[in-house]
Amino acid sequence: MSLKENFNRIPRKFSIGIVADGNQDELSFTQNRGETYEIIKKEIIEVPGSRKEYKSNEGCGIIQLNNHTSRAKNMETTSIFKDVKYISEFTSTDQDAFSWMNTPDSLIFMGEILKDGVTYWSKQVPYKEGRYLESYMNDGSKQEVLVEPYTTIHVSGEISYLTRECIYTFTIKNKSSGHEFDISGVWKQKVPLSSITKIF
């Protein structure tokens, strides 16, 4: 007899009736959630033709900088990119694709982005159902532009984006029982690769 994993915090209880040689008996079982699950194998395949690169002002703002002094000075432009986001999105038709997680938003490595042998992105992402957003400008990030004396300029931004779609299959192990099972789904990414500041 093989049982499907119980991912509920409430124990699953069931009984089996046995009839043999005119005798009846009953066996009762309680199935608890496994204490810990782990990924023991990952298969991640990028969908051919899904990778796209493009430039856009999506998420970028426009600011005005005024230098009223007699000296040229650097002025910060970081706020232009404050709404630019990295996007990671997991979906699956498997009923228990996200139920086995030990903690919400557990981080996993899903493979780097390579272009001409150069790594453009290599991070862990939260494994969670739906979209995860992360700011392109991290804490401490700072961008500036030199503004000439007695000058007013308007500054905008442009982002180079890369999008791709992958099919993933994870083999999961219940570390308590040793039972293994597979889950699969689709993972989509949208990655800001670089930014350009434009003065007009």
C-alpha positions, 0 to 999 in steps of 0.5 A: 500500500502506498499513501499520498503525502499528507501536507496538512498540519492535521494528522490524517486518520483512517482504518482498514477492515480485513476479512480472512477465514471468516474473521474480521479485524481492523487496522487503524493508522495515523499519518502525520505531515513529514517533519522535513522535505528536501529537493534531491533532484532538479531538472530545469529546461528553458523553453526554446524561443522563450528568451527575449531581450529588449529595452524599455522605460517601463518602471522608469520615472522622470526627474528634474535637476536644478543646479543653482550654483557656480560649480558643476556638481553630481546630483543623484538620479537613483529615484528614476529606477525606484519602480523597476522590478525583477519578477519571478513567477512559479505556477503549477497544475500539481495540487501539492506543488507548493504544499511541501515547503518547510517554510514560506518563500524558501530560497532555491537556486534555479540556474543562472542566465548566461550570454556568450559565456558570461553570467548576467544573473545568478541568484536564489529565488523564493519558491512560492506560488505566483509572482515575487517582485524585487526592486532593481535598485538595492539598498545602498545603490546610488546613481548620479549625473554631473549637472553644469553650473546654473543649469536645469536638466530633465533626466529619464531612464531606460532598462535592458530587460531579459525574459525567459520561461522554464519547465521545472521538475523537482524530486522531493524527499520526505526525510522522515519516511524516505518517500520520494515524489515529483512535482513540476510546473512553469517558472517565468523570469523578467530580469533588469540587466542594465540601466541607462540614464538619459538627459534631455 
